[in-house]
Amino acid sequence: MSKTIYSENHRYIIKRLKKARKEADLSQKQVAKILHKTQSYISKIESGQRRIDIVQLKELARIYKKSLNFFIKKDVRAKKNKN
């Protein structure tokens, strides 16, 4: 597996993306088809080789029927709510 260069928060998002896809009972290939992308594109996201932006995360959340909060660590949400 390739070395990822992203933060702990990004690794958490990746972990949650994989979990959400599996809970939605979708394969990488199925998600790729919905997004009009390749299976390799989804694989690279899930392995940390490709970074996604908030727009892409929102689209994946919609496909997986999850809120954006599902993908954000609780400690990050708690800090945001205090401000």
C-alpha positions as CSV (number, residue, x, y, z in Angstrom):
1,M,0.0,0.0,0.0
2,S,1.3,3.5,-0.9
3,K,2.3,5.8,1.9
4,T,-0.3,8.5,2.5
5,I,0.7,12.1,3.1
6,Y,-2.4,13.3,4.8
7,S,-3.4,14.1,8.4
8,E,-5.0,12.0,11.0
9,N,-8.3,13.7,10.2
10,H,-8.0,12.8,6.5
11,R,-7.2,9.2,7.5
12,Y,-10.4,9.2,9.7
13,I,-12.5,10.4,6.7
14,I,-11.1,7.7,4.5
15,K,-11.9,5.1,7.2
16,R,-15.4,6.4,7.4
17,L,-15.8,6.5,3.7
18,K,-15.0,2.8,3.5
19,K,-17.4,2.0,6.4
20,A,-20.2,4.0,4.8
21,R,-19.7,2.3,1.4
22,K,-19.8,-1.1,3.0
23,E,-22.9,-0.2,5.1
24,A,-24.6,1.0,1.9
25,D,-23.7,-2.5,0.5
26,L,-22.1,-0.9,-2.5
27,S,-18.9,-2.0,-4.3
28,Q,-16.3,0.5,-5.4
29,K,-17.3,-0.3,-9.0
30,Q,-21.0,0.5,-8.2
31,V,-20.0,3.9,-6.6
32,A,-17.8,4.7,-9.5
33,K,-20.6,4.0,-12.0
34,I,-22.9,6.4,-10.0
35,L,-20.3,9.1,-10.1
36,H,-19.3,8.4,-13.7
37,K,-15.8,7.7,-12.6
38,T,-13.6,4.6,-12.7
39,Q,-13.2,2.0,-9.9
40,S,-9.6,3.0,-9.7
41,Y,-10.7,6.6,-8.8
42,I,-12.7,5.3,-5.8
43,S,-9.9,2.9,-4.8
44,K,-7.4,5.8,-4.8
45,I,-9.7,7.8,-2.5
46,E,-10.1,4.9,-0.1
47,S,-6.4,4.2,0.0
48,G,-5.5,7.8,0.6
49,Q,-3.7,8.2,-2.7
50,R,-6.3,10.8,-3.9
51,R,-7.6,13.7,-1.8
52,I,-11.2,14.7,-2.2
53,D,-12.8,18.1,-1.5
54,I,-16.0,18.9,0.4
55,V,-18.1,18.8,-2.8
56,Q,-17.0,15.3,-3.5
57,L,-17.4,14.3,0.2
58,K,-21.0,15.7,0.1
59,E,-21.8,13.7,-3.0
60,L,-20.4,10.5,-1.5
61,A,-22.4,11.2,1.7
62,R,-25.5,11.5,-0.4
63,I,-24.9,8.2,-2.1
64,Y,-24.2,6.5,1.2
65,K,-27.2,8.2,2.8
66,K,-25.0,9.6,5.6
67,S,-24.7,13.1,7.0
68,L,-21.4,15.0,6.6
69,N,-21.0,14.7,10.4
70,F,-20.6,11.0,10.0
71,F,-17.2,11.7,8.3
72,I,-15.9,14.2,10.8
73,K,-14.2,13.2,14.1
74,K,-16.2,14.1,17.2
75,D,-13.4,16.1,18.8
76,V,-13.2,18.3,15.7
77,R,-17.0,18.8,15.8
78,A,-16.8,19.6,19.5
79,K,-14.1,22.3,19.0
80,K,-16.2,23.9,16.2
81,N,-19.3,24.0,18.4
82,K,-17.4,25.8,21.2
83,N,-16.4,28.7,18.9
